[in-house]
Amino acid sequence: MNKFLTGKELEEAIYNIIWEAERTLLIVSPFVKLDDYFKKLFQKHTLNPKLHILIVFGKNEKDVNRSLNKADFDFFKSFPNISIVYVPTLHAKYYGNENMGMITSINLYDYSFKNNIEFGVYYEHKLINSFFSSADDDAWDECMKIAQNNEVVYINRPVYKSANLGFSKNYVRSEVLYDSTDKFYGSAPAKKSTNKKLNEFPDELKLSDLTSERPTREAVEQASTTSKEPRKGYCIRTGIEIPFDPERPFCGSAYSKWQRYSNPDFPESYCHFSGEPSHGETTFSKPILRKNWNKVKGLMEV
């Protein structure tokens, strides 16, 4: 459902996009300034590690504080699963979650909502149209591409502990994986950018990865001398070649599309192990055709 909105209807739609997000909240806005009402909307998600908030902001290379001030930046850093990306040439604005999207003229800026004449095109996803691509899907994909191709400023990810023999997981805490706040807001001269990108960071962490026993020097040196090239796999949606990793069976562009709805049982087109057509028998949760499991298990034991 497409709908042109302006005035109060536009404001309410964006408020709902923020408030009702469950899995992914994508906000693309060159300027960000939060008043108490916006903070109240976001605070609903403060304790929700399942929701990934992705903030893309930009402009004002000489004074980033004018695009996103330090106080609001610190507010966003309190969320358990958040990515903040800086795009110096950004002018587009977009708001979206797994069910709704808005291509609009309005910044996430309190003054704009109170004083400016703004408008946008709102799209609401329904089950009946979930299998058909829309302009909103194209907007989402383009925004994700912009986010993935530009500089990461801050990454915070949830850490989970396996439970019920690995069939479930419990949230333990969050871990800051990257923080270049000083580069943007520090009084000291900025250091040369490392130019980290979004796809360099995992979606979540396992507690076992962070609390394993201290390795021995001999074990690490032996592993480095016997390391092999990454095993070849295939994207289960496009069929293109990617590293073999059953926990990450999509290429970057396909993952961006899948991430919006995050349906682990959505039928896909290829086997992650062999690359052969799967005719819908593979999914994110089961990326390898059943007939290939014995071969995969044999390789994993090598």
Backbone as numpy.savetxt, mean C-alpha at the origin, in Angstrom:
# Nx Ny Nz CAx CAy CAz Cx Cy Cz
-21.26 3.08 -10.13 -22.09 4.26 -10.13 -21.22 5.51 -10.13
-21.28 6.29 -11.20 -20.57 7.56 -11.30 -21.50 8.70 -10.93
-20.96 9.70 -10.24 -21.79 10.84 -9.86 -20.92 12.08 -9.72
-21.34 13.18 -10.35 -20.65 14.46 -10.21 -21.11 15.10 -8.91
-20.14 15.54 -8.09 -20.47 16.12 -6.79 -19.76 17.44 -6.59
-20.42 18.32 -5.87 -19.80 19.58 -5.45 -20.42 19.98 -4.11
-19.85 21.00 -3.50 -20.41 21.50 -2.25 -20.42 20.47 -1.14
-21.51 20.45 -0.40 -21.62 19.57 0.78 -21.57 18.10 0.40
-22.15 17.75 -0.75 -22.12 16.34 -1.18 -20.68 15.86 -1.41
-19.87 16.72 -2.00 -18.46 16.39 -2.22 -17.75 16.16 -0.89
-17.95 17.07 0.04 -17.31 16.95 1.35 -17.70 15.65 2.04
-19.01 15.37 2.07 -19.50 14.18 2.77 -18.96 12.90 2.15
-18.83 12.89 0.83 -18.31 11.69 0.16 -16.86 11.42 0.57
-16.05 12.47 0.65 -14.65 12.29 1.04 -14.56 11.90 2.51
-15.40 12.49 3.35 -15.42 12.09 4.76 -15.72 10.59 4.88
-16.68 10.11 4.06 -17.05 8.69 4.11 -15.91 7.79 3.61
-15.20 8.23 2.58 -14.08 7.45 2.07 -13.05 7.22 3.17
-12.75 8.26 3.94 -11.80 8.14 5.04 -12.36 7.27 6.16
-13.58 7.55 6.55 -14.19 6.89 7.71 -14.45 5.41 7.48
-14.88 5.04 6.28 -15.34 3.68 6.01 -14.27 2.77 5.43
-13.05 3.25 5.26 -11.97 2.40 4.73 -11.72 1.22 5.66
-11.49 0.04 5.07 -11.27 -1.17 5.85 -9.92 -1.82 5.56
-9.50 -1.82 4.29 -8.25 -2.50 3.93 -7.19 -1.54 3.40
-7.60 -0.62 2.53 -6.65 0.35 1.96 -7.31 1.71 1.86
-6.61 2.74 2.32 -7.06 4.12 2.17 -5.96 4.87 1.42
-6.28 5.30 0.20 -5.32 5.98 -0.66 -5.72 7.45 -0.78
-4.81 8.33 -0.38 -5.06 9.77 -0.47 -3.91 10.42 -1.23
-4.24 11.05 -2.34 -3.27 11.76 -3.16 -3.64 13.23 -3.12
-2.80 14.05 -2.51 -3.11 15.47 -2.33 -1.82 16.26 -2.20
-1.56 17.21 -3.10 -0.33 18.00 -3.00 -0.19 18.70 -1.65
-1.32 19.21 -1.13 -1.31 19.92 0.15 -2.16 19.17 1.16
-1.65 19.03 2.36 -2.36 18.35 3.44 -2.30 19.24 4.68
-3.47 19.56 5.21 -3.54 20.29 6.48 -4.81 19.84 7.20
-4.64 19.29 8.38 -5.74 18.67 9.10 -6.26 19.57 10.22
-7.58 19.73 10.26 -8.18 20.36 11.44 -8.67 19.26 12.37
-9.32 19.63 13.45 -9.74 18.64 14.45 -10.73 17.63 13.88
-11.58 18.08 12.93 -12.56 17.15 12.38 -11.88 16.06 11.55
-10.93 16.44 10.69 -10.21 15.44 9.91 -9.48 14.46 10.83
-8.87 14.98 11.87 -8.15 14.10 12.80 -9.10 13.11 13.46
-10.30 13.58 13.75 -11.30 12.69 14.35 -11.65 11.55 13.41
-11.78 11.86 12.12 -12.09 10.83 11.14 -10.96 9.79 11.07
-9.73 10.26 10.99 -8.60 9.35 10.89 -8.39 8.54 12.17
-8.69 9.12 13.31 -8.43 8.44 14.58 -9.23 7.16 14.77
-10.28 7.00 13.98 -11.02 5.74 14.00 -10.09 4.57 13.67
-9.05 4.84 12.88 -8.16 3.79 12.38 -6.85 3.67 13.17
-6.72 4.41 14.24 -5.45 4.46 14.97 -4.99 3.09 15.45
-5.93 2.23 15.81 -5.59 0.91 16.36 -5.90 -0.22 15.38
-5.97 0.08 14.09 -6.34 -0.93 13.09 -5.16 -1.25 12.18
-4.37 -2.28 12.49 -3.22 -2.63 11.64 -3.62 -3.24 10.30
-4.88 -3.65 10.16 -5.32 -4.27 8.90 -5.51 -3.24 7.80
-5.68 -1.97 8.17 -5.88 -0.92 7.18 -4.54 -0.28 6.82
-4.18 -0.36 5.53 -2.98 0.32 5.04 -3.38 1.70 4.55
-2.82 2.73 5.18 -3.05 4.12 4.76 -1.86 4.56 3.92
-2.14 5.01 2.71 -1.10 5.49 1.81 -1.35 6.97 1.51
-0.45 7.83 1.98 -0.55 9.26 1.76 0.50 9.68 0.73
0.05 10.30 -0.36 0.95 10.82 -1.39 0.78 12.34 -1.43
1.85 13.07 -1.13 1.77 14.53 -1.12 2.92 15.10 -1.93
2.94 16.45 -2.16 4.01 17.00 -2.98 4.04 18.52 -3.00
4.76 19.03 -4.01 4.94 20.48 -4.18 5.94 21.04 -3.16
6.28 22.32 -3.34 7.10 23.08 -2.40 8.41 22.39 -2.04
9.24 22.15 -3.04 10.52 21.47 -2.80 11.40 22.23 -1.82
11.32 23.57 -1.81 12.18 24.35 -0.93 11.61 24.48 0.47
10.33 24.19 0.63 9.69 24.28 1.94 8.58 23.25 2.02
8.96 21.98 2.25 7.99 20.89 2.27 6.94 21.11 3.35
7.30 21.84 4.39 6.38 22.11 5.50 5.09 22.77 5.02
5.15 23.47 3.87 3.95 24.11 3.32 3.02 23.09 2.68
3.53 21.96 2.27 2.70 20.91 1.69 2.13 19.99 2.77
2.95 19.64 3.74 2.53 18.78 4.86 3.33 19.22 6.07
2.69 19.92 7.00 3.45 20.45 8.12 3.89 19.35 9.08
4.89 19.65 9.89 5.50 18.64 10.76 4.50 18.06 11.75
3.58 18.87 12.27 2.60 18.38 13.24 1.68 17.34 12.61
1.22 17.58 11.38 0.35 16.61 10.71 1.14 15.37 10.29
2.39 15.58 9.90 3.25 14.43 9.57 3.40 13.52 10.78
3.66 14.10 11.95 3.80 13.32 13.17 2.49 12.63 13.54
1.36 13.28 13.25 0.06 12.65 13.50 -0.08 11.37 12.69
0.28 11.42 11.41 0.16 10.24 10.55 1.14 9.13 10.99
2.27 9.50 11.55 3.25 8.50 11.97 2.74 7.63 13.12
1.64 8.02 13.74 1.10 7.24 14.86 0.28 6.04 14.42
0.02 5.91 13.11 -0.81 4.81 12.64 0.02 3.54 12.43
-0.55 2.38 12.73 0.24 1.14 12.74 0.62 0.59 11.37
-0.04 1.06 10.30 0.24 0.52 8.96 0.08 1.66 7.96
1.17 2.39 7.74 1.06 3.60 6.92 2.30 3.80 6.07
2.09 4.35 4.87 3.17 4.73 3.96 2.96 6.19 3.57
4.04 6.97 3.57 3.97 8.37 3.14 5.00 8.56 2.04
4.53 9.08 0.90 5.36 9.23 -0.30 5.35 10.68 -0.74
6.52 11.19 -1.15 6.65 12.57 -1.60 6.84 12.62 -3.11
6.03 13.46 -3.79 6.09 13.63 -5.24 6.20 15.12 -5.53
7.39 15.64 -5.89 7.58 17.07 -6.03 6.76 17.73 -7.13
6.34 16.96 -8.13 5.57 17.54 -9.25 4.07 17.25 -9.14
3.62 16.79 -8.01 2.22 16.38 -7.86 1.26 17.57 -7.94
0.19 17.39 -8.71 -0.89 18.37 -8.74 -2.25 17.68 -8.68
-2.31 16.39 -8.98 -3.56 15.64 -8.99 -4.07 15.39 -7.58
-5.38 15.16 -7.46 -5.99 14.84 -6.17 -6.91 13.63 -6.34
-6.79 12.70 -5.41 -7.62 11.49 -5.47 -7.79 10.94 -4.06
-9.00 10.42 -3.79 -9.31 9.77 -2.51 -9.98 8.44 -2.82
-9.53 7.36 -2.21 -10.17 6.09 -2.50 -9.96 5.06 -1.42
-10.92 4.15 -1.30 -10.75 2.94 -0.50 -11.24 1.76 -1.33
-11.45 0.61 -0.72 -11.80 -0.57 -1.50 -13.21 -0.51 -2.10
-14.04 0.43 -1.66 -15.42 0.50 -2.14 -15.79 1.80 -2.83
-15.01 2.86 -2.63 -15.38 4.17 -3.14 -14.14 4.91 -3.64
-14.35 5.81 -4.61 -13.24 6.61 -5.10 -13.72 7.98 -5.55
-12.82 8.97 -5.49 -13.16 10.33 -5.88 -12.00 10.97 -6.62
-12.21 11.30 -7.89 -11.28 12.14 -8.66 -11.78 13.56 -8.50
-10.94 14.45 -7.97 -11.46 15.74 -7.55 -10.43 16.86 -7.66
-10.88 18.07 -7.44 -10.00 19.23 -7.44 -9.52 19.60 -6.04
-10.08 18.98 -5.01 -9.89 19.47 -3.66 -8.72 18.79 -2.93
-7.87 19.59 -2.30 -6.80 19.09 -1.46 -7.35 18.65 -0.10
-6.60 17.79 0.57 -6.93 17.42 1.95 -6.47 18.56 2.85
-7.18 19.66 2.77 -6.77 20.91 3.40 -8.01 21.54 4.01
-7.99 21.80 5.31 -9.19 22.28 5.99 -9.76 23.54 5.35
-8.90 24.46 4.92 -9.38 25.71 4.31 -10.16 25.42 3.03
-9.69 24.48 2.22 -10.36 24.15 0.96 -11.78 23.64 1.21
-11.95 22.82 2.24 -13.27 22.27 2.54 -14.22 23.34 3.09
-13.69 24.35 3.71 -14.54 25.38 4.32 -14.82 26.57 3.41
-13.93 26.82 2.43 -14.01 28.08 1.71 -14.04 27.97 0.18
-13.46 26.94 -0.39 -13.29 26.91 -1.85 -14.49 26.30 -2.57
-14.64 26.70 -3.83 -15.57 26.01 -4.73 -14.81 24.87 -5.37
-15.20 23.66 -5.10 -14.50 22.46 -5.58 -15.53 21.48 -6.14
-15.08 20.57 -6.98 -15.96 19.50 -7.42 -15.17 18.25 -7.74
-15.89 17.16 -7.99 -15.23 15.90 -8.29 -16.21 14.88 -8.84
-15.67 13.77 -9.33 -16.47 12.66 -9.83 -16.30 11.49 -8.87
-17.41 11.06 -8.31 -17.44 10.01 -7.29 -17.85 8.69 -7.92
-17.20 7.62 -7.48 -17.55 6.29 -7.99 -17.71 5.35 -6.81
-18.79 4.59 -6.81 -19.04 3.61 -5.76 -19.08 2.22 -6.37
-18.26 1.32 -5.83 -18.17 -0.04 -6.37 -19.25 -0.92 -5.78
-19.96 -1.61 -6.65 -20.97 -2.58 -6.24 -20.58 -3.95 -6.75
-21.13 -4.99 -6.15 -20.80 -6.36 -6.54 -21.08 -6.59 -8.01
-22.14 -5.99 -8.52 -22.54 -6.22 -9.90 -21.52 -5.69 -10.91
-20.74 -4.65 -10.51 -19.77 -4.10 -11.46 -18.33 -4.37 -11.06
-18.12 -5.28 -10.10 -16.77 -5.54 -9.59 -15.88 -6.23 -10.62
-16.45 -6.84 -11.64 -15.66 -7.55 -12.64 -15.39 -6.69 -13.88
-15.83 -5.42 -13.85 -15.64 -4.54 -14.99 -14.76 -3.36 -14.57
-13.82 -3.00 -15.44 -12.93 -1.89 -15.15 -13.67 -0.57 -15.32
-13.33 0.41 -14.48 -13.97 1.72 -14.53 -12.90 2.80 -14.59
-13.33 4.04 -14.83 -12.40 5.16 -14.79 -11.78 5.30 -13.40
-12.55 4.94 -12.38 -12.02 5.01 -11.01 -10.91 3.97 -10.81
-11.08 2.79 -11.37 -10.02 1.78 -11.31 -8.76 2.30 -12.00
-8.94 2.95 -13.13 -7.79 3.52 -13.85 -7.11 4.60 -13.01
-7.92 5.42 -12.34 -7.36 6.46 -11.48 -6.58 5.85 -10.32
-7.16 4.82 -9.72 -6.48 4.11 -8.62 -5.14 3.55 -9.09
-5.14 2.88 -10.24 -3.92 2.28 -10.77 -2.86 3.34 -11.05
-3.27 4.47 -11.61 -2.32 5.54 -11.91 -1.74 6.13 -10.63
-2.58 6.31 -9.63 -2.10 6.84 -8.34 -1.14 5.87 -7.67
-1.41 4.57 -7.76 -0.51 3.58 -7.18 0.82 3.58 -7.93
0.76 3.77 -9.25 1.99 3.83 -10.04 2.83 5.04 -9.63
2.16 6.17 -9.43 2.86 7.37 -8.97 3.50 7.13 -7.61
2.75 6.49 -6.71 3.27 6.21 -5.37 4.48 5.29 -5.42
4.43 4.29 -6.29 5.51 3.31 -6.36 6.76 3.86 -7.02
6.62 4.89 -7.85 7.76 5.41 -8.61 8.40 6.64 -7.98
7.95 7.03 -6.79 8.49 8.22 -6.15 9.04 7.91 -4.77
9.58 8.94 -4.15 10.38 8.76 -2.94 9.55 8.51 -1.69
9.86 7.42 -1.01 9.23 7.12 0.27 9.82 8.02 1.35
8.94 8.54 2.22 9.37 9.37 3.34 9.26 8.60 4.65
8.21 7.79 4.77 7.98 7.09 6.04 7.23 5.79 5.79
7.67 4.72 6.46 7.01 3.42 6.37 6.88 2.84 7.77
5.66 2.48 8.17 5.41 1.77 9.42 4.57 0.54 9.08
5.01 -0.63 9.57 4.34 -1.86 9.21 3.97 -2.69 10.45
2.83 -3.40 10.39 2.41 -4.24 11.51 3.26 -5.50 11.61
3.49 -5.94 12.84 4.21 -7.18 13.12 3.21 -8.18 13.70
3.17 -9.39 13.12 2.22 -10.41 13.55 2.94 -11.64 14.09
2.28 -12.30 15.01 2.76 -13.58 15.53 1.81 -14.67 15.08
2.35 -15.74 14.51 1.51 -16.85 14.04 0.80 -17.51 15.21
-0.44 -17.91 14.96 -1.23 -18.59 15.98 -2.03 -19.71 15.34
-2.56 -20.59 16.15 -3.41 -21.69 15.66 -2.72 -22.49 14.57
-1.46 -22.87 14.87 -0.65 -23.69 13.95 -0.43 -23.00 12.60
-0.39 -21.69 12.62 -0.12 -20.95 11.39 -1.34 -20.57 10.59
-2.53 -20.98 11.04 -3.75 -20.67 10.28 -4.32 -19.30 10.62
-3.77 -18.65 11.64 -4.20 -17.29 11.98 -3.00 -16.52 12.51
-3.18 -15.26 12.78 -2.08 -14.44 13.27 -2.63 -13.37 14.20
-1.80 -12.97 15.15 -2.17 -11.94 16.11 -1.23 -10.75 15.97
-1.82 -9.57 15.97 -1.02 -8.34 15.89 -0.25 -8.15 17.18
1.05 -7.85 17.08 1.91 -7.67 18.25 2.27 -6.20 18.44
2.76 -5.58 17.40 3.17 -4.18 17.45 3.44 -3.72 16.01
3.94 -2.51 15.86 4.34 -2.02 14.55 5.82 -1.66 14.57
6.42 -1.75 13.40 7.86 -1.52 13.27 8.10 -0.46 12.20
8.82 0.60 12.56 9.18 1.63 11.59 10.31 1.08 10.71
10.03 0.95 9.42 11.02 0.41 8.49 11.83 1.49 7.79
11.27 2.70 7.75 11.99 3.79 7.09 11.43 5.12 7.57
12.32 6.06 7.82 11.90 7.38 8.29 12.95 8.42 7.88
12.61 9.25 6.90 13.52 10.30 6.46 13.00 11.68 6.86
12.33 11.72 8.02 11.75 12.97 8.51 12.78 14.09 8.55
13.98 13.78 9.03 15.01 14.81 9.19 15.35 15.49 7.86
15.29 14.70 6.79 15.61 15.27 5.47 14.63 16.38 5.09
13.36 16.18 5.47 12.31 17.11 5.07 12.07 18.21 6.09
12.27 17.90 7.36 11.91 18.86 8.40 13.05 19.22 9.34
14.20 18.57 9.21 15.30 18.82 10.12 15.97 20.16 9.86
16.61 20.68 10.90 17.31 21.96 10.76 18.68 21.78 10.14
19.22 20.54 10.23 20.53 20.26 9.65 20.40 20.16 8.13
21.49 20.39 7.39 21.46 20.25 5.93 20.99 18.86 5.52
20.15 18.78 4.51 19.60 17.50 4.08 20.70 16.59 3.53
20.60 15.32 3.92 21.54 14.33 3.39 21.08 13.91 1.99
22.01 13.34 1.28 21.68 12.86 -0.06 20.60 11.78 0.03
19.60 11.89 -0.81 18.47 10.97 -0.76 18.88 9.55 -1.11
18.35 8.59 -0.35 18.53 7.18 -0.70 17.48 6.75 -1.71
16.46 7.59 -1.90 15.44 7.36 -2.91 14.81 5.97 -2.80
14.37 5.62 -1.61 13.68 4.35 -1.40 12.32 4.36 -2.06
11.87 3.19 -2.56 10.58 3.08 -3.23 9.65 2.16 -2.44
8.37 2.32 -2.68 7.34 1.62 -1.90 7.46 0.11 -1.99
7.77 -0.40 -3.19 7.80 -1.85 -3.36 9.03 -2.52 -2.74
9.92 -1.72 -2.13 11.07 -2.29 -1.42 10.70 -2.74 -0.01
9.48 -2.45 0.41 9.08 -2.75 1.78 7.95 -3.78 1.81
7.97 -4.72 2.77 6.90 -5.72 2.86 5.61 -5.10 3.36
4.50 -5.81 3.15 3.20 -5.34 3.63 3.06 -5.54 5.14
3.73 -6.54 5.65 3.69 -6.84 7.09 4.92 -7.64 7.47
5.14 -7.80 8.76 6.30 -8.53 9.26 5.86 -9.68 10.16
6.67 -10.73 10.18 6.43 -11.83 11.10 7.33 -11.66 12.32
6.77 -11.91 13.49 7.55 -11.75 14.72 8.79 -12.62 14.70
8.68 -13.80 14.11 9.83 -14.71 14.06 10.99 -14.12 13.27
10.68 -13.24 12.30 11.75 -12.62 11.51 12.55 -11.62 12.34
11.93 -11.09 13.40 12.56 -10.05 14.20 13.19 -10.57 15.47
12.80 -11.78 15.89 13.26 -12.28 17.19 14.02 -13.61 17.08
14.54 -13.90 15.91 15.28 -15.15 15.74 16.61 -15.11 16.49
17.19 -16.26 16.72 18.45 -16.34 17.45 19.57 -15.67 16.66
20.57 -15.18 17.38 21.71 -14.55 16.74 22.43 -15.55 15.85
22.64 -15.20 14.58 23.32 -16.14 13.68 24.81 -16.21 13.99
25.43 -17.32 13.62 26.88 -17.43 13.76 27.55 -16.86 12.52
28.79 -16.40 12.68 29.52 -15.87 11.54 29.69 -16.94 10.46
29.96 -18.17 10.89 30.20 -19.25 9.93 28.95 -19.50 9.08
27.77 -19.46 9.71 26.54 -19.74 8.98 26.26 -18.65 7.94
26.48 -17.40 8.32 26.23 -16.29 7.39 27.21 -16.33 6.23
28.50 -16.59 6.52 29.49 -16.63 5.46 29.25 -17.79 4.51
28.82 -18.93 5.07 28.52 -20.08 4.22 27.32 -19.80 3.32
26.30 -19.14 3.89 25.11 -18.81 3.10 25.44 -17.86 1.96
26.34 -16.90 2.22 26.67 -15.93 1.19 27.48 -16.55 0.06
28.31 -17.55 0.38 29.12 -18.19 -0.65 28.35 -19.22 -1.45
27.26 -19.72 -0.86 26.47 -20.76 -1.56 25.15 -20.22 -2.08
24.98 -18.90 -2.01 23.71 -18.32 -2.45 23.52 -18.53 -3.95
22.27 -18.73 -4.34 21.94 -18.97 -5.73 21.10 -17.83 -6.26
20.96 -17.80 -7.58 20.08 -16.81 -8.19 18.64 -17.07 -7.71
17.85 -15.99 -7.55 16.46 -16.18 -7.13 15.72 -17.11 -8.08
14.93 -18.00 -7.51 14.18 -18.94 -8.33 13.12 -18.20 -9.15
12.90 -18.64 -10.36 11.97 -17.97 -11.27 10.54 -18.36 -10.96
9.65 -17.35 -10.93 8.23 -17.59 -10.76 7.45 -16.77 -11.78
6.13 -16.77 -11.64 5.30 -16.07 -12.61 4.16 -15.35 -11.88
3.82 -14.17 -12.39 2.68 -13.44 -11.84 1.40 -14.20 -12.14
0.59 -14.42 -11.12 -0.61 -15.24 -11.31 -1.72 -14.50 -12.05
-1.55 -13.19 -12.29 -2.56 -12.44 -13.04 -2.13 -12.16 -14.47
-0.85 -11.81 -14.67 -0.38 -11.43 -16.01 0.46 -12.52 -16.68
1.04 -13.43 -15.89 1.88 -14.48 -16.43 3.31 -14.07 -16.68
3.68 -12.81 -16.38 5.05 -12.38 -16.63 5.99 -12.95 -15.57
7.26 -13.04 -15.91 8.24 -13.64 -15.02 8.58 -12.71 -13.85
8.55 -13.26 -12.63 8.92 -12.55 -11.42 9.67 -13.52 -10.51
10.32 -13.06 -9.44 10.96 -13.99 -8.50 9.92 -14.92 -7.87
10.32 -16.16 -7.63 9.40 -17.13 -7.03 9.24 -16.85 -5.54
8.04 -16.54 -5.13 7.72 -16.29 -3.72 6.22 -16.47 -3.55
5.78 -17.62 -3.06 4.33 -17.87 -2.94 3.60 -16.84 -2.10
4.31 -16.09 -1.25 3.65 -15.05 -0.46 3.52 -13.74 -1.23
4.22 -13.63 -2.38 4.14 -12.43 -3.21 4.02 -12.85 -4.68
2.88 -13.41 -5.07 2.76 -14.00 -6.41 2.32 -13.04 -7.52
2.35 -11.73 -7.24 1.95 -10.74 -8.25 3.15 -9.91 -8.69
3.12 -9.44 -9.93 4.04 -8.37 -10.34 3.52 -7.07 -9.75
4.30 -6.00 -9.85 3.94 -4.75 -9.20 2.60 -4.19 -9.64
2.36 -4.13 -10.95 1.12 -3.54 -11.45 -0.09 -4.39 -11.07
0.05 -5.71 -11.14 -1.06 -6.59 -10.79 -1.37 -6.51 -9.30
-0.31 -6.38 -8.49 -0.52 -6.28 -7.05 -1.27 -5.00 -6.69
-0.96 -3.91 -7.39 -1.66 -2.65 -7.14 -3.15 -2.79 -7.39
-3.50 -3.51 -8.46 -4.92 -3.73 -8.76 -5.55 -4.64 -7.71
-4.85 -5.72 -7.36 -5.40 -6.66 -6.38 -5.54 -6.02 -5.00
-4.60 -5.15 -4.64 -4.55 -4.59 -3.29 -5.80 -3.79 -2.94
-6.42 -3.20 -3.93 -7.60 -2.38 -3.63 -8.69 -3.20 -2.96
-8.94 -4.40 -3.47 -10.01 -5.22 -2.92 -9.47 -6.30 -1.98
-8.21 -6.68 -2.20 -7.51 -7.63 -1.32 -8.31 -8.90 -1.09
-8.91 -9.41 -2.15 -9.67 -10.66 -2.03 -8.73 -11.83 -2.26
-8.36 -12.59 -1.21 -7.38 -13.67 -1.36 -7.89 -14.85 -2.17
-9.20 -14.90 -2.41 -9.78 -16.03 -3.13 -10.28 -15.65 -4.53
-9.88 -14.48 -5.02 -10.29 -14.07 -6.36 -9.57 -14.93 -7.39
-10.28 -15.53 -8.35 -9.65 -16.42 -9.33 -8.64 -15.69 -10.20
-7.46 -16.29 -10.37 -6.41 -15.71 -11.20 -6.13 -16.60 -12.41
-5.16 -16.20 -13.24 -5.03 -16.81 -14.57 -3.85 -17.74 -14.76
-2.83 -17.66 -13.89 -1.62 -18.45 -14.12 -1.12 -19.10 -12.83
-0.32 -20.13 -12.99 0.34 -20.79 -11.87 1.64 -20.06 -11.55
1.84 -19.73 -10.29 3.03 -18.99 -9.89 4.30 -19.82 -10.10
4.19 -21.13 -10.01 5.36 -22.00 -10.15 5.72 -22.27 -11.61
4.74 -22.66 -12.41 5.02 -23.10 -13.78 4.73 -22.05 -14.85
3.88 -21.07 -14.54 3.50 -20.07 -15.52 2.41 -20.53 -16.48
1.96 -21.75 -16.34 0.92 -22.26 -17.23 -0.45 -21.68 -16.85
-1.37 -21.57 -17.81 -2.71 -21.07 -17.50 -3.38 -21.91 -16.42
-4.03 -21.26 -15.48 -4.68 -21.99 -14.39 -6.19 -22.00 -14.51
-6.71 -21.20 -15.45 -8.16 -21.15 -15.71 -8.95 -20.89 -14.42
-8.44 -19.98 -13.61 -9.16 -19.59 -12.40 -8.92 -20.48 -11.20
-8.05 -21.48 -11.32 -7.82 -22.38 -10.19 -6.76 -21.87 -9.22
-6.04 -20.80 -9.58 -5.09 -20.20 -8.65 -5.68 -18.91 -8.08
-5.25 -18.59 -6.86 -5.67 -17.37 -6.17 -4.46 -16.84 -5.40
-4.61 -15.67 -4.79 -3.54 -15.15 -3.96 -3.22 -16.11 -2.81
-4.25 -16.70 -2.21 -4.03 -17.62 -1.10 -3.52 -18.99 -1.56
-3.80 -19.35 -2.82 -3.34 -20.62 -3.39 -2.77 -20.36 -4.78
-1.55 -19.80 -4.85 -1.02 -19.35 -6.14 -0.43 -20.45 -7.02
-0.35 -21.66 -6.50 0.27 -22.77 -7.24 -0.76 -23.85 -7.52
-0.81 -24.32 -8.75 -1.73 -25.40 -9.11 -1.46 -26.63 -8.25
-2.51 -27.31 -7.86 -2.38 -28.47 -6.99 -1.44 -29.54 -7.56
-1.49 -29.73 -8.88 -0.67 -30.77 -9.50 0.83 -30.47 -9.40
1.18 -29.21 -9.11 2.60 -28.83 -9.03 3.15 -28.79 -7.61
2.30 -29.10 -6.62 2.73 -28.93 -5.23 3.89 -29.85 -4.86
3.86 -31.09 -5.33 4.96 -32.01 -4.99 6.30 -31.52 -5.55
6.28 -30.95 -6.76 7.50 -30.41 -7.33 8.01 -29.23 -6.51
7.07 -28.37 -6.08 7.46 -27.20 -5.28 8.04 -27.64 -3.96
7.43 -28.59 -3.30 7.91 -29.06 -2.01 9.30 -29.67 -2.15
9.54 -30.36 -3.26 10.86 -30.94 -3.49 11.93 -29.88 -3.67
11.59 -28.81 -4.39 12.55 -27.73 -4.58 12.83 -26.99 -3.29
11.81 -26.80 -2.46 11.98 -26.07 -1.22 12.86 -26.81 -0.24
12.93 -28.12 -0.38 13.74 -28.94 0.53 15.20 -28.98 0.12
15.49 -28.54 -1.13 16.86 -28.57 -1.61 17.69 -27.47 -0.93
